[in-house]
Amino acid sequence: MLIRPITSMSLVHLQSLAVVFFMLAASLHPGFVTAQTPLPVQSLAQVKTDTNWPENLTPISRQDWNVEHAAHLLSRAGFGGTPEQASNLAKLSPKRAVRQLSRGRRGARALEDFTHSGVFNPGLDPFPSSRPATTNLAKTDGQALGILVKPEGNRPMQPVVNEFFYWLRASRLETDRIAYWWANRMLQTSAPLQEKMALFWHGHFATNEDKVRDYRKMLQQLNLLQQHGLSSFRELLVKVAQDPAMLAFLDAGVNVKDSPNENFAREVMELFTLGVGSYGESDVREAARAFTGWNYTDLKFQINPADQDTGSKTLLGKTGNFNGVEVLDLILAQPAAAEFIAGKLYRYFVREELSPRFQAELGQKLQALDYQVGDFLEMLFTSKDFYASISQGSRIKGPVELVISTYKKMGLTQVPGTPDFNLVTGGLGQRLLHPPTVAGWSHGRSWITPSLLFERGNFVLDLVFPDISFIPPDRYPSYGSEIVNVHKRLRSGLDISNATKPSGTSGEMAASNMLADADEAFNTRYGSYRGWQMAIERVLPIPRHTARLQLTEQVLAAKLTSPEQVVSNWVERYFLVAPSAQTQAQLAQALAETLGTTDLQAAASYLEEPLRNLLHLLLSLPEYQLG
């Protein structure tokens, strides 16, 4: 996969800069493109190697606390920041700095709640599992989704089918709006650790709107993660286990007495609390019995007594008439649970490598803190281990972190509408509210492949040179060309039967389709098309402004007078791991050649485009992927 051409540069300069980039991408950090090769990194902080710092939970002293450490903390406990923000944070003590990131600054502007589009109709709940289930319900009851079947006429169930597809589309589009709202919270909050923790838990307690199919449940779960992500893990676990989004995602409705479904219990043990190898199959079966009857109505948790197994159960070495909450408490009493959660938190926020001995120590610390996540993270973020040289600049930024941190470092206060946040992060492997599996996302080296590294560069390219071919995905069908074909045919005057013929049908097959359509109770293709129309009519549009960068103004205001100063200034602003001196010199030289001078003041009238090209190349480097 190739990076799209840089706009309107001379071929000579384009080739010069492209050679620089491709040479650097191939040679500076080959570990990014092979999972086996370790990453050769050197932190800008230049922390002195001290064998007592790795795995040392002793608090860092005020004397050792500095701007570089503050920048590291901003990157890990939040989504990065500007040099000015790091400098301000360094004026605080390490403990006060951590608490500011978790609680916010005094007098900070309150973040806005999500604005609903008003797309939900009461008749949509409970939403059927499929279109056939919907039409079967309509046949039986004479209505479905709050829509009556027409008493006579052609396609009497068409309005019901339209409503079914409408909600699928509307919920998906509203979920995309939630992702934008959340991204803006990440960008604007003065308490970034709250949102960073919500992002962590979203990958830990992974649910996907594609299966839940109700944006309201997804939003409710996200609010839960935001509000309780730094409090008691026990409290969070119970709330998530009883959350309608999780119950819908893990098929709670089919977990009933005399026929327990093990799906929910297995994921609670394997993915949420204990990890593989810390429980047996009999433990899963018995736990599943304890969770029978757990279900939901609309947005509320409920227990259905008729479906609940109240008999004696034996699991994890204990026997009793345990209910679901009591089973969760039995699980959390296991040392393996504390070690599992502590280790996962450590690998996400500090570094991936930790010894079994140290993980056991971390688990003991978490248990001693009664599973208070905020207190545990404060211990980590103020420890010498967190600031050890091997911890800094050793983590590959996930797609959401990469995008939000870039906006922060650019000084943006609003997530741009183009490039589309959901398409960018999804293309890089992390679309919010759509994790790939119940196990969430993989991290570390899985974020980087040769093609994904180029796509990360393309994200920056679309920021500095907006894509003029961009079509807003929330205003244009993304469900295949057939919907577009139906639209064009209807606009050309064809009736529904002809407009919804599958592409490529002709002759006897086309005649057969038309005959069947004339007698059918509904037309599925038209329902899909009409559902999309209804959805875009009702779902509020995502604002589509671009990132209005003014790089020339910024460079001149900072009194930077040469290409070398620009490169040095931007490395300080954007990077935690510095490109080599040779790389920086090559980029400065390429900028000078593009300008035809080393005097930035003299080139001020045509400086903007070369600066944007430079920023694109700089932020496409492998080092920029580290945080």
Residue pairs with C-beta under 8 A, 6 or more apart in sequence:
1 450
1 451
1 454
1 455
2 454
3 18
3 21
3 454
3 457
3 458
3 461
3 620
4 458
4 461
5 14
6 14
6 17
6 18
6 461
6 465
6 613
6 616
7 465
7 609
8 609
9 17
9 594
9 609
9 613
13 590
13 593
13 594
16 590
16 593
17 590
17 594
17 613
17 617
20 586
20 587
20 590
20 617
21 457
21 617
21 620
21 621
24 579
24 583
24 586
24 621
24 622
25 453
25 620
25 621
25 622
28 579
28 580
28 583
28 621
28 622
28 623
29 39
29 40
29 41
29 622
29 623
30 37
31 37
31 38
31 39
31 40
32 39
32 396
32 445
32 448
32 453
32 622
32 625
33 448
33 449
33 450
33 453
35 445
39 394
39 396
39 626
41 393
41 394
41 577
41 623
41 626
42 393
42 577
42 578
43 68
43 72
43 389
43 392
43 393
43 576
43 577
44 68
44 71
44 393
44 575
44 576
44 577
44 578
45 66
45 68
45 69
45 71
45 72
45 387
45 389
45 392
45 393
45 576
46 68
47 53
47 68
47 69
47 387
47 388
47 389
47 392
48 389
49 389
50 384
50 388
52 384
53 384
53 385
53 387
53 388
53 389
54 385
54 388
54 390
54 391
55 354
55 355
55 358
55 385
56 383
56 384
56 385
56 388
57 361
57 365
57 379
57 380
57 383
57 384
57 385
58 383
58 384
59 94
59 95
59 382
59 383
59 384
60 69
60 94
60 382
60 383
60 384
60 386
60 387
62 93
62 94
64 384
64 387
65 90
65 93
65 94
65 97
66 90
67 83
67 86
67 87
67 90
68 86
69 90
69 94
69 387
70 86
70 87
70 89
70 90
70 97
71 80
71 81
71 83
71 86
71 576
72 386
72 387
72 391
72 392
72 393
72 576
73 89
73 94
73 97
73 98
73 101
73 381
73 386
74 80
74 81
74 85
74 86
74 89
74 101
74 192
75 405
75 576
75 627
76 349
76 350
76 381
76 386
76 395
76 627
77 98
77 101
77 102
77 192
77 193
77 196
77 349
77 377
77 381
78 101
78 192
78 193
78 195
78 196
79 186
79 187
79 192
79 195
79 196
79 401
79 404
79 405
79 408
80 401
80 404
80 405
80 408
80 409
80 627
81 89
81 408
81 409
82 408
82 409
82 411
82 573
83 572
83 573
89 97
89 100
89 101
90 97
92 100
94 381
94 382
95 378
95 382
98 193
98 377
98 378
98 381
98 382
99 378
100 190
100 191
101 191
101 192
101 193
102 191
102 193
102 194
102 230
102 374
102 377
102 378
103 191
104 189
104 190
104 191
104 194
105 190
108 190
108 191
109 188
111 185
111 188
111 189
112 181
114 177
114 178
114 181
114 219
115 181
115 540
116 174
117 170
117 174
117 177
117 538
117 539
117 540
118 538
119 167
119 170
119 171
119 174
119 535
119 538
119 539
120 216
121 145
121 146
121 163
122 146
123 145
123 146
123 147
123 163
124 145
124 146
124 163
124 167
125 214
125 298
126 297
126 298
127 145
127 167
127 213
127 214
128 134
128 137
128 144
128 145
128 164
131 161
131 164
131 165
131 524
131 527
134 144
134 145
134 160
134 161
134 164
135 144
135 157
135 160
135 161
135 521
135 522
137 144
138 144
138 147
138 149
138 157
138 160
139 149
139 157
142 148
142 149
143 149
143 160
144 160
144 163
144 164
145 160
145 163
145 164
145 167
146 163
147 159
147 160
147 163
148 159
149 156
149 157
149 160
150 156
150 157
150 158
150 159
154 518
155 520
155 521
155 522
155 523
156 521
156 522
157 521
157 522
158 521
158 522
158 523
158 526
158 527
160 522
161 522
161 523
161 524
161 527
162 526
162 527
162 530
162 531
162 534
163 531
164 527
164 531
165 527
165 528
165 530
165 531
165 532
166 530
166 531
166 534
166 535
167 213
167 531
168 213
168 531
169 479
169 531
169 532
169 534
169 535
169 536
170 215
170 534
170 535
170 538
170 539
171 209
171 213
171 214
171 215
172 209
172 215
173 474
173 535
173 536
173 539
174 215
174 539
175 209
175 215
175 218
175 433
175 434
176 422
176 473
176 474
176 542
177 474
177 539
177 540
177 542
178 215
178 218
178 219
178 222
178 432
178 433
179 421
179 422
179 431
179 432
179 433
180 415
180 421
180 422
180 542
182 195
182 198
182 222
182 432
183 400
183 403
183 404
183 415
183 421
183 432
184 414
184 415
185 195
185 226
186 192
186 195
186 196
186 199
186 400
186 404
187 404
187 407
187 408
187 412
187 413
187 414
187 415
188 413
188 414
189 195
193 230
193 377
194 226
194 229
194 230
195 226
197 225
197 229
197 230
197 373
197 377
198 222
198 225
198 226
198 229
199 400
199 401
200 229
200 345
200 348
200 349
201 225
201 229
201 236
201 240
202 222
202 225
202 432
202 433
202 435
202 440
203 435
203 440
203 441
204 271
204 272
204 344
204 440
205 221
205 225
205 240
205 246
205 272
206 435
206 437
206 438
206 439
206 440
206 441
207 218
207 221
207 245
207 246
207 248
207 249
207 435
207 438
208 249
208 433
208 434
208 435
208 436
209 215
209 218
209 433
209 434
210 434
211 248
211 249
212 218
212 245
212 248
212 249
213 248
214 245
214 248
216 299
217 243
217 244
217 245
217 248
217 299
218 245
218 433
220 243
220 244
220 245
220 299
221 240
221 243
221 244
221 245
221 246
222 433
224 236
224 239
224 240
224 243
225 236
225 240
228 235
228 236
228 239
229 236
229 373
230 373
230 374
230 377
231 372
231 373
231 374
232 370
232 371
232 372
232 373
233 332
233 341
233 366
233 371
233 372
233 373
234 328
234 329
234 332
234 370
234 371
236 373
237 272
237 273
237 328
237 332
238 325
238 328
240 246
240 272
241 268
241 291
241 294
241 324
241 328
242 294
242 301
243 301
244 296
244 298
244 299
244 300
244 301
247 253
247 264
247 294
247 295
247 296
247 301
248 296
249 438
250 263
250 264
250 267
250 438
251 261
251 263
251 264
252 264
252 291
252 294
252 295
252 296
253 295
254 261
255 261
255 263
255 264
255 288
255 291
255 292
255 293
255 294
255 307
256 292
256 293
256 304
256 307
257 289
257 292
257 293
257 306
257 307
257 308
257 309
258 309
260 285
260 288
260 289
260 291
260 292
260 309
261 288
262 284
262 285
262 288
264 288
264 291
264 294
265 284
265 285
265 287
265 288
265 290
265 291
265 327
266 284
266 288
267 438
268 287
268 291
268 328
268 331
269 278
269 279
269 283
269 284
269 287
269 331
270 276
270 279
271 438
271 439
271 440
273 328
273 331
273 332
273 337
273 340
273 341
274 331
274 334
274 336
274 337
274 340
275 336
275 340
278 334
278 336
278 337
278 340
279 316
282 314
282 315
283 315
283 316
286 313
286 314
286 315
287 313
287 315
287 327
289 309
289 311
289 313
290 309
290 313
290 322
290 323
290 324
290 326
290 327
291 324
291 327
292 307
292 308
292 309
293 303
293 304
293 305
293 306
293 307
293 308
293 309
294 301
294 303
294 324
295 301
295 302
295 303
295 304
295 307
296 302
310 321
311 321
312 319
312 320
312 321
313 319
313 320
313 321
313 322
313 327
315 322
315 327
315 330
316 330
316 331
316 334
318 330
320 326
322 330
331 337
332 338
332 371
335 360
335 363
335 364
335 367
336 363
338 363
338 364
338 366
338 367
338 371
339 359
339 360
339 362
339 363
340 363
341 363
341 366
341 371
342 359
342 362
342 363
342 365
342 366
342 376
343 354
343 359
343 362
343 363
345 373
345 376
345 377
345 380
346 354
346 359
346 362
346 380
347 354
347 443
348 443
349 377
349 380
349 381
350 380
350 385
350 386
350 391
351 390
351 391
351 394
351 395
352 394
352 395
352 443
352 444
354 362
365 376
365 379
366 376
369 375
369 376
369 379
380 386
385 391
392 576
393 576
393 577
393 626
393 627
394 626
395 444
395 626
395 627
396 443
396 444
396 445
396 447
396 448
396 625
396 626
396 627
397 405
397 447
397 625
397 626
397 627
398 430
398 441
398 443
398 447
399 424
399 425
399 428
399 429
399 430
399 447
400 425
400 430
400 432
401 627
402 428
402 456
402 459
402 625
403 421
403 424
403 425
403 428
403 459
404 415
405 627
406 459
406 460
406 463
406 574
406 619
407 415
407 416
407 547
409 573
409 574
410 463
410 547
410 549
412 547
414 543
414 545
415 421
416 463
416 545
416 546
416 547
417 472
417 542
417 543
417 544
417 545
417 546
418 462
418 466
418 467
418 470
418 472
418 544
418 545
418 546
419 459
419 462
419 463
419 466
419 467
419 470
420 470
420 472
420 473
420 542
422 431
422 432
422 473
423 473
424 459
424 462
425 431
425 432
426 434
427 455
428 447
428 452
428 455
428 456
428 459
429 441
429 446
429 447
429 452
430 441
430 447
435 441
447 625
448 625
453 620
453 622
453 625
454 620
456 620
456 625
457 616
457 619
457 620
460 615
460 616
460 619
460 620
461 616
461 620
462 470
463 547
463 549
464 547
464 549
464 612
464 613
464 615
464 616
465 612
465 616
466 546
472 541
472 542
472 544
474 536
474 539
474 541
474 542
475 536
475 541
477 483
477 484
477 487
477 532
479 528
479 532
481 503
482 502
482 503
482 525
482 528
483 528
483 529
483 532
485 503
486 499
486 500
486 525
486 526
486 528
486 529
487 529
489 498
489 499
489 500
490 496
490 499
490 529
496 517
496 523
496 526
497 513
497 514
497 517
497 518
497 523
498 514
499 526
500 517
500 523
500 525
500 526
500 529
501 510
501 513
501 514
502 513
502 525
505 513
517 523
549 612
550 608
551 607
551 608
551 611
551 612
551 615
552 604
552 607
552 608
552 611
555 566
555 569
555 600
555 607
555 611
556 600
556 601
556 604
558 569
560 566
560 569
560 600
561 599
561 600
561 601
562 588
562 598
562 599
562 600
563 587
563 588
563 589
563 591
563 592
563 595
563 598
563 600
564 584
564 585
564 588
566 588
566 591
566 600
566 611
566 614
567 584
567 587
567 588
567 591
567 614
567 618
568 584
570 614
570 615
570 618
571 578
571 579
571 584
571 618
574 618
574 619
574 624
575 623
575 624
576 626
576 627
577 623
577 626
578 584
578 623
579 587
579 618
579 621
579 623
583 621
587 614
587 617
587 618
590 614
590 617
591 610
591 611
591 614
592 598
594 610
594 613
595 603
595 606
595 607
595 610
596 603
597 603
600 607
603 610
618 624
